[in-house]
Amino acid sequence: MLGLLVFVSYVLSASYYYVESVVNGMNKRRWLFGGVVMGPLLLPMFQISKHMTVRKSVGFNSLYFCA
C-alpha cells in the first residue's frame, strides 16, 4: 500500500513538473524525467529554476508583478 502511494506521488509530481515547465517555457523532457526519478523532492529546485527562467525573460533589473 505504501509503495502504491509513493508511486502515485511520483507520477503526480512528474505530471505537475511537465505541465508547469510547458507553461513557463522550460525544458519539458528534463523536468518530466526529473519528476519520475526524484518525485516531490525536486520541487525546491524546480521553483528556483522557474523563477530564474521568468527573470531571464523579463530582465533582472525590471519589476515583475505576480497577479
C-alpha positions in Angstrom: 0.0 0.0 0.0 2.8 2.4 0.8 4.6 1.5 -2.4 1.4 2.4 -4.4 1.2 5.8 -2.5 4.9 6.6 -3.3 4.3 5.6 -7.0 1.3 7.8 -7.3 3.0 10.7 -5.7 6.0 10.4 -8.2 3.6 10.2 -11.2 1.6 13.2 -10.0 4.7 15.2 -9.3 6.1 14.3 -12.7 2.9 15.4 -14.4 2.9 18.7 -12.4 6.5 19.4 -13.4 5.7 18.6 -17.1 2.7 21.0 -17.2 4.4 23.8 -15.3 7.5 23.5 -17.5 5.4 23.8 -20.7 3.5 26.8 -19.3 6.8 28.6 -18.3 8.8 27.7 -21.4 11.3 25.4 -19.7 12.7 22.1 -21.0 9.8 19.7 -20.6 11.6 16.5 -21.1 14.2 17.3 -18.5 11.6 18.1 -15.8 9.4 15.1 -16.7 12.4 12.8 -16.3 13.5 14.5 -13.1 10.0 14.2 -11.7 9.9 10.5 -12.4 13.3 9.9 -10.8 13.2 12.2 -7.8 9.5 12.9 -7.4 8.4 15.6 -4.9 12.0 16.1 -3.7 12.6 18.1 -6.9 10.2 20.8 -6.0 12.6 23.4 -4.5 15.0 23.1 -7.4 12.0 23.4 -9.8 10.7 26.5 -8.1 14.2 28.2 -8.3 14.7 27.3 -11.9 11.2 28.6 -12.8 12.0 31.9 -11.1 15.3 32.2 -12.9 13.6 31.5 -16.3 11.0 34.2 -15.6 13.7 36.6 -14.5 15.8 35.9 -17.6 12.8 36.5 -19.9 11.7 39.7 -18.2 15.0 41.0 -17.1 16.8 41.2 -13.8 16.5 45.0 -13.3 12.8 45.2 -14.1 9.8 44.9 -11.8 7.7 41.8 -12.1 4.1 41.7 -10.7 2.5 38.4 -10.0 -1.3 38.6 -10.1 
